[in-house]
Amino acid sequence: MKKRIAIIGAGIGGLTLASRLHSKAEVTVFEKSRGLGGRMSTRQAEGFSFDHGTQFFTARVPEFKQFLSTHLSSGLVQEWAGKVITLEKGKKEEKRIWFEPHYVCVPGMNFLCKKLAEGISIRLNCEIAPLRAKAGKEWQLFDKENNSQGAFDLVISTAPPAQTIRLFDSFLSVDAGIRQEKLLACFALMIGLPQSWRHSWIAAKVKQSPIEWIAVNSSKPGRNQEHTALVVQTENSWAEAHVEEDLTVATKFLREEMESLVGLDLGGASYISLHRWRYALLEKAHDDESREMPFFDRELQLASVGDWCARSRIEDVWLEANYLADLVL
Ligand SMILES: Cc1cc2nc3c(=O)[nH]c(=O)nc-3n(C[C@H](O)[C@H](O)[C@H](O)COP(=O)(O)OP(=O)(O)OC[C@H]3O[C@@H](n4cnc5c(N)ncnc54)[C@H](O)[C@@H]3O)c2cc1C
């Protein structure tokens, strides 16, 4: 009988693992939200498309470049290029140079995850509850409504550290590396304008403002350029300080900040919505020396992997997930 593996989380980490393991094991992926992608997701709303998490990714190591080559050939992954600037109130905008290709998925960031998910058994809208004591050699999984989701030999969590710690609770040793890792919050304001974008830039790194990044999402390849979709992301320290703020209050504040930064009147916007990422980016990125190993307790048959092992970058998560897949296989 094939080993039964439960993977919690359908982001790039969980789906990379699933695509590696499903020919050798009986894999089921559980995802609490209604779509695939996790922090690499795309929101479709009122005709607009917003990549409100991952903005782009780069490829530095040969293995990841090799993995991308097929998707570059098929057009699923394409380079996003154009004028990028530094923006600061009261100062002249400065042109920034991107020294390496910046890739996006087409037509939305979550399409790479959708590709990886092909042929895999996935249960969406299914939030797994903290694990209970093992029944013999098996883990019995339950969702938060206490429905049984089946028995598994191995459970792998790709949820952010705080959520994995809640899931694994007492089964995780006190000195497990994941316990030291923290992800910081980020807010993403999504703005849809009926007219096409009138500036020459496609993205701006913002200085001296709670806003850190503005992307003209509609300038990415394969998006509708007849209207404008903007994704505005905040600094992590601002988001941490305002993480419990009422979303209407935070939206008003960020909207006004955006208007004064870019000189836009958002009164005519067709769509404005704010997304709160409670767990967005790793507080302290690891270099090669300080990198954490994925968690894998062979005795208990519990494992976890994610950006907490390295850095909050798609390439790093993909590498770490492959590393854990090798250990499991
Ligand atoms: C705002 C923002 C901007 C970013 N920008 C970039 C960028 O430009 N470039 C880049 O390379 N990286 C970027 N990142 C980082 C990158 O998105 C992440 O490092 C990567 O997507 C993490 O993937 P993952 O699969 O490890 O985790 P996630 O994508 O977080 O996936 C974990 C999944 O687990 C699910 N889950 C959690 N608990 C449960 C449960 N109990 N039951 C079922 N499901 C559960 C969650 O819903 C989620 O879908 C950004 C992240 C954010 C938030």
The ligand as an SDF file (V2000), in Angstrom:
LIG
                    3D

 53 58  0  0  0  0  0  0  0  0999 V2000
    2.5520   40.7480    0.4540 C   0  0  0  0  0  0  0  0  0  0  0  0
    3.5940   39.7530    0.0440 C   0  0  0  0  0  0  0  0  0  0  0  0
    4.4820   40.0760   -0.9790 C   0  0  0  0  0  0  0  0  0  0  0  0
    5.4650   39.1480   -1.3640 C   0  0  0  0  0  0  0  0  0  0  0  0
    6.2640   39.4520   -2.4250 N   0  0  0  0  0  0  0  0  0  0  0  0
    7.1140   38.5120   -2.8930 C   0  0  0  0  0  0  0  0  0  0  0  0
    7.8330   38.7430   -4.1000 C   0  0  0  0  0  0  0  0  0  0  0  0
    7.6640   39.7690   -4.7630 O   0  0  0  0  0  0  0  0  0  0  0  0
    8.6990   37.7850   -4.5190 N   0  0  0  0  0  0  0  0  0  0  0  0
    8.8740   36.5960   -3.8510 C   0  0  0  0  0  0  0  0  0  0  0  0
    9.6710   35.7500   -4.3010 O   0  0  0  0  0  0  0  0  0  0  0  0
    8.1690   36.3410   -2.7090 N   0  0  0  0  0  0  0  0  0  0  0  0
    7.3030   37.2640   -2.2320 C   0  0  0  0  0  0  0  0  0  0  0  0
    6.5720   37.0170   -1.1010 N   0  0  0  0  0  0  0  0  0  0  0  0
    6.8580   35.7910   -0.3240 C   0  0  0  0  0  0  0  0  0  0  0  0
    6.2210   34.5660   -0.9330 C   0  0  0  0  0  0  0  0  0  0  0  0
    4.9050   34.8600   -1.2910 O   0  0  0  0  0  0  0  0  0  0  0  0
    6.2120   33.4440    0.1150 C   0  0  0  0  0  0  0  0  0  0  0  0
    7.5140   33.2380    0.6150 O   0  0  0  0  0  0  0  0  0  0  0  0
    5.6990   32.1280   -0.4740 C   0  0  0  0  0  0  0  0  0  0  0  0
    4.5600   32.3310   -1.2720 O   0  0  0  0  0  0  0  0  0  0  0  0
    5.3800   31.1780    0.6740 C   0  0  0  0  0  0  0  0  0  0  0  0
    4.8350   29.9950    0.1440 O   0  0  0  0  0  0  0  0  0  0  0  0
    4.4000   28.7950    1.0990 P   0  0  0  0  0  0  0  0  0  0  0  0
    3.7740   27.7760    0.2630 O   0  0  0  0  0  0  0  0  0  0  0  0
    5.5650   28.4080    1.9420 O   0  0  0  0  0  0  0  0  0  0  0  0
    3.3670   29.4340    2.1270 O   0  0  0  0  0  0  0  0  0  0  0  0
    1.9110   30.0350    1.8480 P   0  0  0  0  0  0  0  0  0  0  0  0
    1.8190   30.5850    0.4860 O   0  0  0  0  0  0  0  0  0  0  0  0
    1.6260   30.9360    3.0080 O   0  0  0  0  0  0  0  0  0  0  0  0
    0.9580   28.7490    1.9020 O   0  0  0  0  0  0  0  0  0  0  0  0
    0.4960   28.2050    3.1040 C   0  0  0  0  0  0  0  0  0  0  0  0
   -0.9630   27.8270    2.9230 C   0  0  0  0  0  0  0  0  0  0  0  0
   -1.3970   27.1200    4.0930 O   0  0  0  0  0  0  0  0  0  0  0  0
   -2.7680   27.4090    4.2760 C   0  0  0  0  0  0  0  0  0  0  0  0
   -3.1020   27.0340    5.6600 N   0  0  0  0  0  0  0  0  0  0  0  0
   -2.6330   27.5910    6.8130 C   0  0  0  0  0  0  0  0  0  0  0  0
   -3.1530   26.9410    7.8880 N   0  0  0  0  0  0  0  0  0  0  0  0
   -3.9510   25.9610    7.3910 C   0  0  0  0  0  0  0  0  0  0  0  0
   -4.7680   24.9560    7.9970 C   0  0  0  0  0  0  0  0  0  0  0  0
   -4.8590   24.8410    9.3240 N   0  0  0  0  0  0  0  0  0  0  0  0
   -5.4710   24.1070    7.1940 N   0  0  0  0  0  0  0  0  0  0  0  0
   -5.4000   24.2210    5.8360 C   0  0  0  0  0  0  0  0  0  0  0  0
   -4.6500   25.1590    5.2140 N   0  0  0  0  0  0  0  0  0  0  0  0
   -3.9320   26.0120    5.9790 C   0  0  0  0  0  0  0  0  0  0  0  0
   -2.8470   28.8970    3.9760 C   0  0  0  0  0  0  0  0  0  0  0  0
   -4.1750   29.2900    3.6920 O   0  0  0  0  0  0  0  0  0  0  0  0
   -1.8950   29.0210    2.7920 C   0  0  0  0  0  0  0  0  0  0  0  0
   -2.5850   28.9360    1.5590 O   0  0  0  0  0  0  0  0  0  0  0  0
    5.5530   37.9000   -0.7130 C   0  0  0  0  0  0  0  0  0  0  0  0
    4.6370   37.5760    0.2920 C   0  0  0  0  0  0  0  0  0  0  0  0
    3.6510   38.4910    0.6440 C   0  0  0  0  0  0  0  0  0  0  0  0
    2.6120   38.1070    1.6520 C   0  0  0  0  0  0  0  0  0  0  0  0
  1  2  1  0
  2  3  1  0
  2 52  2  0
  3  4  2  0
  4  5  1  0
  4 50  1  0
  5  6  2  0
  6  7  1  0
  6 13  1  0
  7  8  2  0
  7  9  1  0
  9 10  1  0
 10 11  2  0
 10 12  1  0
 12 13  2  0
 13 14  1  0
 14 15  1  0
 14 50  1  0
 15 16  1  0
 16 17  1  0
 16 18  1  0
 18 19  1  0
 18 20  1  0
 20 21  1  0
 20 22  1  0
 22 23  1  0
 23 24  1  0
 24 25  2  0
 24 26  1  0
 24 27  1  0
 27 28  1  0
 28 29  2  0
 28 30  1  0
 28 31  1  0
 31 32  1  0
 32 33  1  0
 33 34  1  0
 33 48  1  0
 34 35  1  0
 35 36  1  0
 35 46  1  0
 36 37  1  0
 36 45  1  0
 37 38  2  0
 38 39  1  0
 39 40  1  0
 39 45  2  0
 40 41  1  0
 40 42  2  0
 42 43  1  0
 43 44  2  0
 44 45  1  0
 46 47  1  0
 46 48  1  0
 48 49  1  0
 50 51  2  0
 51 52  1  0
 52 53  1  0
M  END
$$$$
